[in-house]
């Protein structure tokens, strides 16, 4: 197991019709909403340990695969993880801090977008 990354935190699924998608996953598949942000267009749905997060995207964004992050990693030490990737000369964006959650984006060696998050558990 990695010393920095403890688990995949969530799996992201881009959707064009955000509200309809949330309703469908809840009504048809029986998931429940863990949290929902209508303004930003994110809804985390409960499905076991790793939630499914629906992300509102435009039709144009849905066709650009490299702009879509499919999952993120959870770390208990976001600054340490960020510093490690910078030290390894990885293409890393600055840490974003919204108070209850911190995250940053980075790319793997083939340019695939990845993300790391931290929040109080």
N, C-alpha and C positions, 0 to 999 in steps of 0.2 A: 504494500500500500504506500502511496505517496505521502511524504511528510507534509506537503503543502496543500494538496487537494484531497478532500475527504470523500466526495461523492459527486455524481451528476445531480445538480440541484433541481433543474426543471428541463423539460423538453418544450421547445417553441414550435408552434404551428401557425404559419401565416394564413389569415383569412380575410376575404374581401368584405363580407357582410358580417361584421363583428357581432352585433346583437343576435342575429339569427343563428350564427354559429354557436354562441354561448347557449342559447335555448336548445338547439339541436343536441349538443353534447350532454346537456342535463336531462332533457326529456327523453331522448332516444337511448342513450347509453347509460343513463342513471348517475352521471357524475354530479358532484355538488360544487358550488363556487366557494373556493377558499378565500379569494379576494378579487375585486374587479375595479379597474380604473377606467371609467368611460372617457375621460378627457384624453389620456395617453393611448388608450386602446389596448389594454392588457387585461386578461382575465385568467387567473390561475385556478384550475379545476382539480379537485381531489380525485386521485386514482392511485391509491397505494402510497408508497414512500416518495416517489418522484412525481410531482404534479405535471399536468399538461397545461401549458400557458398558451392561450390563443392570443395572437398579435394582429391587430388591424393593419392591413397593408392595402395600398392602392393596386389596381390591376397592373400598372407599370412596374411597381415594386415586386409584385409576385413573379414577374418574368426574369428578374435579375437575381439569380441564385447566390452570387457572391455577396450580396447585401444582406442575406438572411442568415442569422445565427440560429442554429437548430437546437442547441442546448448550452447550458453554462455549467461551470464547475463551482462548487462551494468551497471556500477556504475559511478557516478560523482566523487567519492572519493575512488580510488583504494587502497591507503594505509590504510584508515580507515576500509574498507571492509576486507582487509587482516588481520589487527590487530584484528578485531572482531572475525573472524573465528579462528585465533590462540588462542585468549582468551577463546574461546568455545571448545578448545582442538580438533579441526578438523584437519585432515591430509591435510596440506596446503603446496604447493611448493612455492619457492621464487617468487617474482614479477619479471617478464621479462619486459625489457624496450627497445623498438626499436625506441624511439624518438617520433614518431607520435602516437604510441599505446603502452599501458602497459597492461599486463594481468598476471593472475596466474591460476594455476590449483589446484583443491582440490577434495576431495572425500566426498560423502554423507555417512550416517551411514552404507550402504550396500556395499560400495566400488565403487559405480558408479562414473565415472569421470565427473567432472563439471568444468566450466571455467568462470572467471570473466574478463571483459575487460573495459578499459577506453581509450577514445580518445577525442580530442577536437571536439565538435560538431559545 
